[in-house]
Amino acid sequence: MLNRLHEHCHEVLAFMEGSPAIFDNNQAERDIRMVKVKQKISGVFRSAKGADMFCRIRSYILTARKNSCSAFTAISAALEGHSIVP
């Protein structure tokens, strides 16, 4: 492993050189956490359609948050037929 890290040190340390690379994947883990919590509490999604709807709504809300918009504003805009997400 040490040899591999030495050979690819530029790729491994890209986040330190001012590039937009991030050090970890915590955001991705946080994004899927709610789905796993929902599945754990409920035991299972009742249908594939219900799981699909949950994932679409959750994805829309997370995208809105990443674009500095509150969940309430995003849902209100969606129900009025206006997308706030570019």
PDB file of N, CA, C and O in Angstrom:
ATOM      1  N   MET A   1       0.829  -1.182   0.000  1.00  0.00           N
ATOM      2  CA  MET A   1       0.000   0.000   0.000  1.00  0.00           C
ATOM      3  C   MET A   1       0.878   1.252   0.000  1.00  0.00           C
ATOM      4  O   MET A   1       0.574   2.235  -0.675  1.00  0.00           O
ATOM      5  N   LEU A   2       1.945   1.204   0.748  1.00  0.00           N
ATOM      6  CA  LEU A   2       2.836   2.354   0.812  1.00  0.00           C
ATOM      7  C   LEU A   2       3.438   2.661  -0.555  1.00  0.00           C
ATOM      8  O   LEU A   2       3.561   3.826  -0.935  1.00  0.00           O
ATOM      9  N   ASN A   3       3.809   1.624  -1.290  1.00  0.00           N
ATOM     10  CA  ASN A   3       4.343   1.827  -2.639  1.00  0.00           C
ATOM     11  C   ASN A   3       3.306   2.474  -3.547  1.00  0.00           C
ATOM     12  O   ASN A   3       3.620   3.380  -4.319  1.00  0.00           O
ATOM     13  N   ARG A   4       2.075   2.002  -3.448  1.00  0.00           N
ATOM     14  CA  ARG A   4       0.997   2.557  -4.276  1.00  0.00           C
ATOM     15  C   ARG A   4       0.744   4.029  -3.927  1.00  0.00           C
ATOM     16  O   ARG A   4       0.559   4.853  -4.823  1.00  0.00           O
ATOM     17  N   LEU A   5       0.736   4.358  -2.646  1.00  0.00           N
ATOM     18  CA  LEU A   5       0.548   5.745  -2.232  1.00  0.00           C
ATOM     19  C   LEU A   5       1.694   6.622  -2.736  1.00  0.00           C
ATOM     20  O   LEU A   5       1.480   7.760  -3.153  1.00  0.00           O
ATOM     21  N   HIS A   6       2.900   6.084  -2.692  1.00  0.00           N
ATOM     22  CA  HIS A   6       4.051   6.849  -3.186  1.00  0.00           C
ATOM     23  C   HIS A   6       3.965   7.073  -4.694  1.00  0.00           C
ATOM     24  O   HIS A   6       4.253   8.170  -5.173  1.00  0.00           O
ATOM     25  N   GLU A   7       3.571   6.047  -5.442  1.00  0.00           N
ATOM     26  CA  GLU A   7       3.463   6.149  -6.907  1.00  0.00           C
ATOM     27  C   GLU A   7       2.365   7.116  -7.333  1.00  0.00           C
ATOM     28  O   GLU A   7       2.483   7.775  -8.366  1.00  0.00           O
ATOM     29  N   HIS A   8       1.301   7.202  -6.544  1.00  0.00           N
ATOM     30  CA  HIS A   8       0.141   8.032  -6.902  1.00  0.00           C
ATOM     31  C   HIS A   8      -0.047   9.183  -5.921  1.00  0.00           C
ATOM     32  O   HIS A   8      -1.178   9.559  -5.613  1.00  0.00           O
ATOM     33  N   CYS A   9       1.052   9.741  -5.431  1.00  0.00           N
ATOM     34  CA  CYS A   9       0.941  10.777  -4.408  1.00  0.00           C
ATOM     35  C   CYS A   9       0.214  12.020  -4.921  1.00  0.00           C
ATOM     36  O   CYS A   9      -0.468  12.681  -4.138  1.00  0.00           O
ATOM     37  N   HIS A  10       0.333  12.360  -6.199  1.00  0.00           N
ATOM     38  CA  HIS A  10      -0.361  13.543  -6.725  1.00  0.00           C
ATOM     39  C   HIS A  10      -1.880  13.345  -6.704  1.00  0.00           C
ATOM     40  O   HIS A  10      -2.625  14.276  -6.400  1.00  0.00           O
ATOM     41  N   GLU A  11      -2.332  12.140  -7.024  1.00  0.00           N
ATOM     42  CA  GLU A  11      -3.767  11.862  -7.003  1.00  0.00           C
ATOM     43  C   GLU A  11      -4.294  11.783  -5.572  1.00  0.00           C
ATOM     44  O   GLU A  11      -5.383  12.273  -5.274  1.00  0.00           O
ATOM     45  N   VAL A  12      -3.514  11.163  -4.694  1.00  0.00           N
ATOM     46  CA  VAL A  12      -3.949  10.991  -3.302  1.00  0.00           C
ATOM     47  C   VAL A  12      -4.042  12.334  -2.585  1.00  0.00           C
ATOM     48  O   VAL A  12      -4.948  12.547  -1.779  1.00  0.00           O
ATOM     49  N   LEU A  13      -3.118  13.228  -2.873  1.00  0.00           N
ATOM     50  CA  LEU A  13      -3.070  14.517  -2.178  1.00  0.00           C
ATOM     51  C   LEU A  13      -3.632  15.667  -3.010  1.00  0.00           C
ATOM     52  O   LEU A  13      -3.305  16.827  -2.757  1.00  0.00           O
ATOM     53  N   ALA A  14      -4.465  15.366  -3.987  1.00  0.00           N
ATOM     54  CA  ALA A  14      -5.025  16.398  -4.860  1.00  0.00           C
ATOM     55  C   ALA A  14      -5.820  17.437  -4.073  1.00  0.00           C
ATOM     56  O   ALA A  14      -5.845  18.607  -4.455  1.00  0.00           O
ATOM     57  N   PHE A  15      -6.466  17.035  -2.989  1.00  0.00           N
ATOM     58  CA  PHE A  15      -7.280  17.975  -2.209  1.00  0.00           C
ATOM     59  C   PHE A  15      -6.425  19.036  -1.524  1.00  0.00           C
ATOM     60  O   PHE A  15      -6.943  20.090  -1.158  1.00  0.00           O
ATOM     61  N   MET A  16      -5.129  18.784  -1.342  1.00  0.00           N
ATOM     62  CA  MET A  16      -4.243  19.745  -0.678  1.00  0.00           C
ATOM     63  C   MET A  16      -3.674  20.775  -1.643  1.00  0.00           C
ATOM     64  O   MET A  16      -3.125  21.787  -1.206  1.00  0.00           O
ATOM     65  N   GLU A  17      -3.792  20.541  -2.932  1.00  0.00           N
ATOM     66  CA  GLU A  17      -3.190  21.428  -3.924  1.00  0.00           C
ATOM     67  C   GLU A  17      -4.165  22.474  -4.456  1.00  0.00           C
ATOM     68  O   GLU A  17      -3.904  23.092  -5.488  1.00  0.00           O
ATOM     69  N   GLY A  18      -5.261  22.674  -3.779  1.00  0.00           N
ATOM     70  CA  GLY A  18      -6.208  23.700  -4.180  1.00  0.00           C
ATOM     71  C   GLY A  18      -7.187  23.255  -5.257  1.00  0.00           C
ATOM     72  O   GLY A  18      -7.927  24.081  -5.792  1.00  0.00           O
ATOM     73  N   SER A  19      -7.205  21.980  -5.581  1.00  0.00           N
ATOM     74  CA  SER A  19      -8.161  21.499  -6.581  1.00  0.00           C
ATOM     75  C   SER A  19      -9.518  21.303  -5.915  1.00  0.00           C
ATOM     76  O   SER A  19      -9.600  21.242  -4.688  1.00  0.00           O
ATOM     77  N   PRO A  20     -10.579  21.205  -6.705  1.00  0.00           N
ATOM     78  CA  PRO A  20     -11.906  21.031  -6.110  1.00  0.00           C
ATOM     79  C   PRO A  20     -12.154  19.620  -5.566  1.00  0.00           C
ATOM     80  O   PRO A  20     -13.266  19.318  -5.133  1.00  0.00           O
ATOM     81  N   ALA A  21     -11.151  18.765  -5.583  1.00  0.00           N
ATOM     82  CA  ALA A  21     -11.313  17.408  -5.056  1.00  0.00           C
ATOM     83  C   ALA A  21     -11.563  17.476  -3.554  1.00  0.00           C
ATOM     84  O   ALA A  21     -10.974  18.300  -2.855  1.00  0.00           O
ATOM     85  N   ILE A  22     -12.430  16.613  -3.071  1.00  0.00           N
ATOM     86  CA  ILE A  22     -12.726  16.585  -1.643  1.00  0.00           C
ATOM     87  C   ILE A  22     -11.992  15.421  -0.987  1.00  0.00           C
ATOM     88  O   ILE A  22     -11.675  14.429  -1.643  1.00  0.00           O
ATOM     89  N   PHE A  23     -11.730  15.545   0.290  1.00  0.00           N
ATOM     90  CA  PHE A  23     -10.946  14.556   1.011  1.00  0.00           C
ATOM     91  C   PHE A  23     -11.736  13.280   1.290  1.00  0.00           C
ATOM     92  O   PHE A  23     -11.173  12.186   1.261  1.00  0.00           O
ATOM     93  N   ASP A  24     -13.005  13.406   1.555  1.00  0.00           N
ATOM     94  CA  ASP A  24     -13.797  12.227   1.914  1.00  0.00           C
ATOM     95  C   ASP A  24     -15.107  12.200   1.156  1.00  0.00           C
ATOM     96  O   ASP A  24     -15.409  13.104   0.378  1.00  0.00           O
ATOM     97  N   ASN A  25     -15.877  11.161   1.390  1.00  0.00           N
ATOM     98  CA  ASN A  25     -17.175  11.030   0.730  1.00  0.00           C
ATOM     99  C   ASN A  25     -18.316  11.143   1.740  1.00  0.00           C
ATOM    100  O   ASN A  25     -19.360  10.515   1.563  1.00  0.00           O
ATOM    101  N   ASN A  26     -18.131  11.932   2.790  1.00  0.00           N
ATOM    102  CA  ASN A  26     -19.147  12.064   3.827  1.00  0.00           C
ATOM    103  C   ASN A  26     -20.472  12.597   3.289  1.00  0.00           C
ATOM    104  O   ASN A  26     -21.533  12.187   3.759  1.00  0.00           O
ATOM    105  N   GLN A  27     -20.433  13.507   2.309  1.00  0.00           N
ATOM    106  CA  GLN A  27     -21.676  14.050   1.763  1.00  0.00           C
ATOM    107  C   GLN A  27     -22.501  12.946   1.112  1.00  0.00           C
ATOM    108  O   GLN A  27     -23.719  12.897   1.285  1.00  0.00           O
ATOM    109  N   ALA A  28     -21.855  12.074   0.377  1.00  0.00           N
ATOM    110  CA  ALA A  28     -22.567  10.956  -0.250  1.00  0.00           C
ATOM    111  C   ALA A  28     -23.155  10.036   0.813  1.00  0.00           C
ATOM    112  O   ALA A  28     -24.276   9.550   0.663  1.00  0.00           O
ATOM    113  N   GLU A  29     -22.414   9.798   1.869  1.00  0.00           N
ATOM    114  CA  GLU A  29     -22.917   8.951   2.947  1.00  0.00           C
ATOM    115  C   GLU A  29     -24.092   9.607   3.655  1.00  0.00           C
ATOM    116  O   GLU A  29     -25.052   8.925   4.013  1.00  0.00           O
ATOM    117  N   ARG A  30     -24.034  10.921   3.865  1.00  0.00           N
ATOM    118  CA  ARG A  30     -25.157  11.626   4.493  1.00  0.00           C
ATOM    119  C   ARG A  30     -26.390  11.604   3.594  1.00  0.00           C
ATOM    120  O   ARG A  30     -27.517  11.531   4.083  1.00  0.00           O
ATOM    121  N   ASP A  31     -26.176  11.668   2.284  1.00  0.00           N
ATOM    122  CA  ASP A  31     -27.303  11.676   1.351  1.00  0.00           C
ATOM    123  C   ASP A  31     -28.078  10.365   1.369  1.00  0.00           C
ATOM    124  O   ASP A  31     -29.301  10.374   1.227  1.00  0.00           O
ATOM    125  N   ILE A  32     -27.394   9.245   1.541  1.00  0.00           N
ATOM    126  CA  ILE A  32     -28.118   7.968   1.527  1.00  0.00           C
ATOM    127  C   ILE A  32     -28.553   7.521   2.919  1.00  0.00           C
ATOM    128  O   ILE A  32     -29.309   6.559   3.050  1.00  0.00           O
ATOM    129  N   ARG A  33     -28.084   8.209   3.957  1.00  0.00           N
ATOM    130  CA  ARG A  33     -28.411   7.799   5.323  1.00  0.00           C
ATOM    131  C   ARG A  33     -29.915   7.803   5.594  1.00  0.00           C
ATOM    132  O   ARG A  33     -30.430   6.865   6.201  1.00  0.00           O
ATOM    133  N   MET A  34     -30.626   8.845   5.154  1.00  0.00           N
ATOM    134  CA  MET A  34     -32.065   8.930   5.419  1.00  0.00           C
ATOM    135  C   MET A  34     -32.817   7.771   4.780  1.00  0.00           C
ATOM    136  O   MET A  34     -33.782   7.273   5.361  1.00  0.00           O
ATOM    137  N   VAL A  35     -32.407   7.341   3.625  1.00  0.00           N
ATOM    138  CA  VAL A  35     -33.059   6.205   2.965  1.00  0.00           C
ATOM    139  C   VAL A  35     -32.884   4.950   3.809  1.00  0.00           C
ATOM    140  O   VAL A  35     -33.829   4.182   3.987  1.00  0.00           O
ATOM    141  N   LYS A  36     -31.683   4.740   4.326  1.00  0.00           N
ATOM    142  CA  LYS A  36     -31.428   3.565   5.153  1.00  0.00           C
ATOM    143  C   LYS A  36     -32.180   3.646   6.479  1.00  0.00           C
ATOM    144  O   LYS A  36     -32.682   2.635   6.970  1.00  0.00           O
ATOM    145  N   VAL A  37     -32.262   4.846   7.064  1.00  0.00           N
ATOM    146  CA  VAL A  37     -33.014   5.013   8.313  1.00  0.00           C
ATOM    147  C   VAL A  37     -34.490   4.720   8.073  1.00  0.00           C
ATOM    148  O   VAL A  37     -35.118   4.020   8.868  1.00  0.00           O
ATOM    149  N   LYS A  38     -35.046   5.245   6.991  1.00  0.00           N
ATOM    150  CA  LYS A  38     -36.454   4.999   6.641  1.00  0.00           C
ATOM    151  C   LYS A  38     -36.698   3.506   6.455  1.00  0.00           C
ATOM    152  O   LYS A  38     -37.693   2.963   6.936  1.00  0.00           O
ATOM    153  N   GLN A  39     -35.780   2.851   5.751  1.00  0.00           N
ATOM    154  CA  GLN A  39     -35.914   1.418   5.515  1.00  0.00           C
ATOM    155  C   GLN A  39     -35.806   0.631   6.822  1.00  0.00           C
ATOM    156  O   GLN A  39     -36.517  -0.355   7.018  1.00  0.00           O
ATOM    157  N   LYS A  40     -34.920   1.064   7.707  1.00  0.00           N
ATOM    158  CA  LYS A  40     -34.738   0.376   8.979  1.00  0.00           C
ATOM    159  C   LYS A  40     -35.953   0.536   9.881  1.00  0.00           C
ATOM    160  O   LYS A  40     -36.384  -0.430  10.511  1.00  0.00           O
ATOM    161  N   ILE A  41     -36.513   1.744   9.953  1.00  0.00           N
ATOM    162  CA  ILE A  41     -37.665   2.003  10.817  1.00  0.00           C
ATOM    163  C   ILE A  41     -38.902   1.273  10.297  1.00  0.00           C
ATOM    164  O   ILE A  41     -39.613   0.619  11.059  1.00  0.00           O
ATOM    165  N   SER A  42     -39.148   1.391   8.998  1.00  0.00           N
ATOM    166  CA  SER A  42     -40.332   0.780   8.405  1.00  0.00           C
ATOM    167  C   SER A  42     -40.144  -0.705   8.151  1.00  0.00           C
ATOM    168  O   SER A  42     -41.119  -1.443   8.012  1.00  0.00           O
ATOM    169  N   GLY A  43     -38.912  -1.141   8.091  1.00  0.00           N
ATOM    170  CA  GLY A  43     -38.638  -2.533   7.773  1.00  0.00           C
ATOM    171  C   GLY A  43     -38.432  -2.731   6.290  1.00  0.00           C
ATOM    172  O   GLY A  43     -37.542  -3.466   5.860  1.00  0.00           O
ATOM    173  N   VAL A  44     -39.262  -2.068   5.517  1.00  0.00           N
ATOM    174  CA  VAL A  44     -39.172  -2.192   4.061  1.00  0.00           C
ATOM    175  C   VAL A  44     -40.089  -1.149   3.437  1.00  0.00           C
ATOM    176  O   VAL A  44     -41.064  -0.727   4.059  1.00  0.00           O
ATOM    177  N   PHE A  45     -39.786  -0.737   2.227  1.00  0.00           N
ATOM    178  CA  PHE A  45     -40.732   0.099   1.503  1.00  0.00           C
ATOM    179  C   PHE A  45     -41.862  -0.812   1.029  1.00  0.00           C
ATOM    180  O   PHE A  45     -41.601  -1.942   0.616  1.00  0.00           O
ATOM    181  N   ARG A  46     -43.091  -0.354   1.078  1.00  0.00           N
ATOM    182  CA  ARG A  46     -44.238  -1.200   0.740  1.00  0.00           C
ATOM    183  C   ARG A  46     -44.315  -1.552  -0.737  1.00  0.00           C
ATOM    184  O   ARG A  46     -44.850  -2.597  -1.106  1.00  0.00           O
ATOM    185  N   SER A  47     -43.782  -0.680  -1.580  1.00  0.00           N
ATOM    186  CA  SER A  47     -43.785  -0.965  -3.013  1.00  0.00           C
ATOM    187  C   SER A  47     -42.593  -0.283  -3.667  1.00  0.00           C
ATOM    188  O   SER A  47     -41.988   0.625  -3.097  1.00  0.00           O
ATOM    189  N   ALA A  48     -42.271  -0.728  -4.856  1.00  0.00           N
ATOM    190  CA  ALA A  48     -41.182  -0.108  -5.606  1.00  0.00           C
ATOM    191  C   ALA A  48     -41.553   1.326  -5.970  1.00  0.00           C
ATOM    192  O   ALA A  48     -40.690   2.204  -6.007  1.00  0.00           O
ATOM    193  N   LYS A  49     -42.845   1.565  -6.239  1.00  0.00           N
ATOM    194  CA  LYS A  49     -43.298   2.908  -6.579  1.00  0.00           C
ATOM    195  C   LYS A  49     -43.130   3.849  -5.384  1.00  0.00           C
ATOM    196  O   LYS A  49     -42.712   4.995  -5.548  1.00  0.00           O
ATOM    197  N   GLY A  50     -43.454   3.367  -4.188  1.00  0.00           N
ATOM    198  CA  GLY A  50     -43.288   4.172  -2.982  1.00  0.00           C
ATOM    199  C   GLY A  50     -41.823   4.502  -2.719  1.00  0.00           C
ATOM    200  O   GLY A  50     -41.500   5.625  -2.333  1.00  0.00           O
ATOM    201  N   ALA A  51     -40.947   3.541  -2.922  1.00  0.00           N
ATOM    202  CA  ALA A  51     -39.515   3.769  -2.748  1.00  0.00           C
ATOM    203  C   ALA A  51     -39.012   4.777  -3.768  1.00  0.00           C
ATOM    204  O   ALA A  51     -38.202   5.646  -3.447  1.00  0.00           O
ATOM    205  N   ASP A  52     -39.498   4.657  -5.005  1.00  0.00           N
ATOM    206  CA  ASP A  52     -39.099   5.590  -6.059  1.00  0.00           C
ATOM    207  C   ASP A  52     -39.555   7.008  -5.727  1.00  0.00           C
ATOM    208  O   ASP A  52     -38.788   7.956  -5.894  1.00  0.00           O
ATOM    209  N   MET A  53     -40.785   7.165  -5.263  1.00  0.00           N
ATOM    210  CA  MET A  53     -41.293   8.494  -4.906  1.00  0.00           C
ATOM    211  C   MET A  53     -40.499   9.084  -3.745  1.00  0.00           C
ATOM    212  O   MET A  53     -40.155  10.265  -3.772  1.00  0.00           O
ATOM    213  N   PHE A  54     -40.202   8.275  -2.724  1.00  0.00           N
ATOM    214  CA  PHE A  54     -39.416   8.745  -1.582  1.00  0.00           C
ATOM    215  C   PHE A  54     -38.047   9.234  -2.047  1.00  0.00           C
ATOM    216  O   PHE A  54     -37.589  10.299  -1.633  1.00  0.00           O
ATOM    217  N   CYS A  55     -37.395   8.449  -2.910  1.00  0.00           N
ATOM    218  CA  CYS A  55     -36.054   8.809  -3.387  1.00  0.00           C
ATOM    219  C   CYS A  55     -36.086  10.078  -4.240  1.00  0.00           C
ATOM    220  O   CYS A  55     -35.175  10.901  -4.152  1.00  0.00           O
ATOM    221  N   ARG A  56     -37.113  10.244  -5.055  1.00  0.00           N
ATOM    222  CA  ARG A  56     -37.220  11.451  -5.881  1.00  0.00           C
ATOM    223  C   ARG A  56     -37.414  12.694  -5.032  1.00  0.00           C
ATOM    224  O   ARG A  56     -36.777  13.720  -5.270  1.00  0.00           O
ATOM    225  N   ILE A  57     -38.296  12.604  -4.039  1.00  0.00           N
ATOM    226  CA  ILE A  57     -38.552  13.747  -3.164  1.00  0.00           C
ATOM    227  C   ILE A  57     -37.307  14.070  -2.354  1.00  0.00           C
ATOM    228  O   ILE A  57     -36.925  15.234  -2.232  1.00  0.00           O
ATOM    229  N   ARG A  58     -36.682  13.055  -1.807  1.00  0.00           N
ATOM    230  CA  ARG A  58     -35.470  13.254  -0.999  1.00  0.00           C
ATOM    231  C   ARG A  58     -34.347  13.876  -1.836  1.00  0.00           C
ATOM    232  O   ARG A  58     -33.638  14.769  -1.372  1.00  0.00           O
ATOM    233  N   SER A  59     -34.197  13.399  -3.058  1.00  0.00           N
ATOM    234  CA  SER A  59     -33.177  13.926  -3.959  1.00  0.00           C
ATOM    235  C   SER A  59     -33.428  15.396  -4.277  1.00  0.00           C
ATOM    236  O   SER A  59     -32.496  16.200  -4.303  1.00  0.00           O
ATOM    237  N   TYR A  60     -34.691  15.744  -4.519  1.00  0.00           N
ATOM    238  CA  TYR A  60     -35.055  17.128  -4.819  1.00  0.00           C
ATOM    239  C   TYR A  60     -34.735  18.047  -3.640  1.00  0.00           C
ATOM    240  O   TYR A  60     -34.197  19.139  -3.823  1.00  0.00           O
ATOM    241  N   ILE A  61     -35.070  17.599  -2.438  1.00  0.00           N
ATOM    242  CA  ILE A  61     -34.811  18.397  -1.241  1.00  0.00           C
ATOM    243  C   ILE A  61     -33.309  18.568  -1.007  1.00  0.00           C
ATOM    244  O   ILE A  61     -32.853  19.665  -0.683  1.00  0.00           O
ATOM    245  N   LEU A  62     -32.545  17.494  -1.171  1.00  0.00           N
ATOM    246  CA  LEU A  62     -31.098  17.598  -0.972  1.00  0.00           C
ATOM    247  C   LEU A  62     -30.453  18.509  -2.008  1.00  0.00           C
ATOM    248  O   LEU A  62     -29.536  19.266  -1.687  1.00  0.00           O
ATOM    249  N   THR A  63     -30.926  18.439  -3.245  1.00  0.00           N
ATOM    250  CA  THR A  63     -30.395  19.311  -4.286  1.00  0.00           C
ATOM    251  C   THR A  63     -30.729  20.763  -3.978  1.00  0.00           C
ATOM    252  O   THR A  63     -29.900  21.651  -4.179  1.00  0.00           O
ATOM    253  N   ALA A  64     -31.942  21.006  -3.490  1.00  0.00           N
ATOM    254  CA  ALA A  64     -32.331  22.369  -3.120  1.00  0.00           C
ATOM    255  C   ALA A  64     -31.443  22.900  -1.999  1.00  0.00           C
ATOM    256  O   ALA A  64     -31.002  24.048  -2.050  1.00  0.00           O
ATOM    257  N   ARG A  65     -31.177  22.075  -0.989  1.00  0.00           N
ATOM    258  CA  ARG A  65     -30.314  22.487   0.119  1.00  0.00           C
ATOM    259  C   ARG A  65     -28.911  22.816  -0.366  1.00  0.00           C
ATOM    260  O   ARG A  65     -28.299  23.781   0.091  1.00  0.00           O
ATOM    261  N   LYS A  66     -28.405  22.013  -1.290  1.00  0.00           N
ATOM    262  CA  LYS A  66     -27.061  22.258  -1.814  1.00  0.00           C
ATOM    263  C   LYS A  66     -27.007  23.548  -2.617  1.00  0.00           C
ATOM    264  O   LYS A  66     -25.931  24.111  -2.818  1.00  0.00           O
ATOM    265  N   ASN A  67     -28.169  24.024  -3.082  1.00  0.00           N
ATOM    266  CA  ASN A  67     -28.257  25.287  -3.806  1.00  0.00           C
ATOM    267  C   ASN A  67     -28.769  26.407  -2.912  1.00  0.00           C
ATOM    268  O   ASN A  67     -29.324  27.388  -3.407  1.00  0.00           O
ATOM    269  N   SER A  68     -28.589  26.273  -1.600  1.00  0.00           N
ATOM    270  CA  SER A  68     -28.940  27.284  -0.593  1.00  0.00           C
ATOM    271  C   SER A  68     -30.420  27.642  -0.585  1.00  0.00           C
ATOM    272  O   SER A  68     -30.774  28.818  -0.489  1.00  0.00           O
ATOM    273  N   CYS A  69     -31.267  26.661  -0.683  1.00  0.00           N
ATOM    274  CA  CYS A  69     -32.713  26.866  -0.635  1.00  0.00           C
ATOM    275  C   CYS A  69     -33.291  25.953   0.439  1.00  0.00           C
ATOM    276  O   CYS A  69     -32.878  24.799   0.558  1.00  0.00           O
ATOM    277  N   SER A  70     -34.238  26.457   1.217  1.00  0.00           N
ATOM    278  CA  SER A  70     -34.822  25.628   2.272  1.00  0.00           C
ATOM    279  C   SER A  70     -35.726  24.554   1.675  1.00  0.00           C
ATOM    280  O   SER A  70     -36.233  24.701   0.563  1.00  0.00           O
ATOM    281  N   ALA A  71     -35.919  23.483   2.421  1.00  0.00           N
ATOM    282  CA  ALA A  71     -36.765  22.386   1.970  1.00  0.00           C
ATOM    283  C   ALA A  71     -38.207  22.857   1.778  1.00  0.00           C
ATOM    284  O   ALA A  71     -38.869  22.471   0.815  1.00  0.00           O
ATOM    285  N   PHE A  72     -38.686  23.688   2.696  1.00  0.00           N
ATOM    286  CA  PHE A  72     -40.058  24.188   2.608  1.00  0.00           C
ATOM    287  C   PHE A  72     -40.269  25.011   1.337  1.00  0.00           C
ATOM    288  O   PHE A  72     -41.271  24.845   0.642  1.00  0.00           O
ATOM    289  N   THR A  73     -39.318  25.900   1.040  1.00  0.00           N
ATOM    290  CA  THR A  73     -39.416  26.720  -0.162  1.00  0.00           C
ATOM    291  C   THR A  73     -39.378  25.854  -1.413  1.00  0.00           C
ATOM    292  O   THR A  73     -40.123  26.106  -2.360  1.00  0.00           O
ATOM    293  N   ALA A  74     -38.528  24.847  -1.428  1.00  0.00           N
ATOM    294  CA  ALA A  74     -38.398  23.961  -2.583  1.00  0.00           C
ATOM    295  C   ALA A  74     -39.687  23.176  -2.817  1.00  0.00           C
ATOM    296  O   ALA A  74     -40.147  23.056  -3.953  1.00  0.00           O
ATOM    297  N   ILE A  75     -40.266  22.643  -1.749  1.00  0.00           N
ATOM    298  CA  ILE A  75     -41.500  21.858  -1.889  1.00  0.00           C
ATOM    299  C   ILE A  75     -42.651  22.763  -2.297  1.00  0.00           C
ATOM    300  O   ILE A  75     -43.452  22.394  -3.156  1.00  0.00           O
ATOM    301  N   SER A  76     -42.744  23.940  -1.696  1.00  0.00           N
ATOM    302  CA  SER A  76     -43.799  24.888  -2.067  1.00  0.00           C
ATOM    303  C   SER A  76     -43.713  25.258  -3.542  1.00  0.00           C
ATOM    304  O   SER A  76     -44.724  25.289  -4.244  1.00  0.00           O
ATOM    305  N   ALA A  77     -42.502  25.538  -4.005  1.00  0.00           N
ATOM    306  CA  ALA A  77     -42.311  25.895  -5.413  1.00  0.00           C
ATOM    307  C   ALA A  77     -42.676  24.729  -6.327  1.00  0.00           C
ATOM    308  O   ALA A  77     -43.281  24.929  -7.380  1.00  0.00           O
ATOM    309  N   ALA A  78     -42.312  23.518  -5.930  1.00  0.00           N
ATOM    310  CA  ALA A  78     -42.628  22.339  -6.745  1.00  0.00           C
ATOM    311  C   ALA A  78     -44.135  22.123  -6.840  1.00  0.00           C
ATOM    312  O   ALA A  78     -44.646  21.782  -7.906  1.00  0.00           O
ATOM    313  N   LEU A  79     -44.849  22.319  -5.734  1.00  0.00           N
ATOM    314  CA  LEU A  79     -46.289  22.138  -5.747  1.00  0.00           C
ATOM    315  C   LEU A  79     -47.002  23.215  -6.580  1.00  0.00           C
ATOM    316  O   LEU A  79     -48.099  22.987  -7.090  1.00  0.00           O
ATOM    317  N   GLU A  80     -46.371  24.385  -6.713  1.00  0.00           N
ATOM    318  CA  GLU A  80     -46.917  25.450  -7.543  1.00  0.00           C
ATOM    319  C   GLU A  80     -46.498  25.310  -9.001  1.00  0.00           C
ATOM    320  O   GLU A  80     -46.927  26.084  -9.856  1.00  0.00           O
ATOM    321  N   GLY A  81     -45.651  24.308  -9.278  1.00  0.00           N
ATOM    322  CA  GLY A  81     -45.234  24.073 -10.647  1.00  0.00           C
ATOM    323  C   GLY A  81     -43.979  24.818 -11.070  1.00  0.00           C
ATOM    324  O   GLY A  81     -43.672  24.898 -12.260  1.00  0.00           O
ATOM    325  N   HIS A  82     -43.248  25.368 -10.096  1.00  0.00           N
ATOM    326  CA  HIS A  82     -42.012  26.098 -10.385  1.00  0.00           C
ATOM    327  C   HIS A  82     -40.834  25.338  -9.790  1.00  0.00           C
ATOM    328  O   HIS A  82     -40.811  25.050  -8.593  1.00  0.00           O
ATOM    329  N   SER A  83     -39.878  25.022 -10.616  1.00  0.00           N
ATOM    330  CA  SER A  83     -38.679  24.359 -10.135  1.00  0.00           C
ATOM    331  C   SER A  83     -37.687  25.400  -9.671  1.00  0.00           C
ATOM    332  O   SER A  83     -37.388  26.339 -10.408  1.00  0.00           O
ATOM    333  N   ILE A  84     -37.174  25.256  -8.472  1.00  0.00           N
ATOM    334  CA  ILE A  84     -36.185  26.198  -7.958  1.00  0.00           C
ATOM    335  C   ILE A  84     -34.768  25.686  -8.194  1.00  0.00           C
ATOM    336  O   ILE A  84     -33.798  26.420  -8.005  1.00  0.00           O
ATOM    337  N   VAL A  85     -34.653  24.446  -8.600  1.00  0.00           N
ATOM    338  CA  VAL A  85     -33.346  23.847  -8.829  1.00  0.00           C
ATOM    339  C   VAL A  85     -32.960  24.021 -10.291  1.00  0.00           C
ATOM    340  O   VAL A  85     -33.725  23.664 -11.187  1.00  0.00           O
ATOM    341  N   PRO A  86     -31.762  24.574 -10.533  1.00  0.00           N
ATOM    342  CA  PRO A  86     -31.351  24.802 -11.930  1.00  0.00           C
ATOM    343  C   PRO A  86     -31.158  23.510 -12.698  1.00  0.00           C
ATOM    344  O   PRO A  86     -30.814  23.540 -13.880  1.00  0.00           O
TER     345      PRO A  86
END
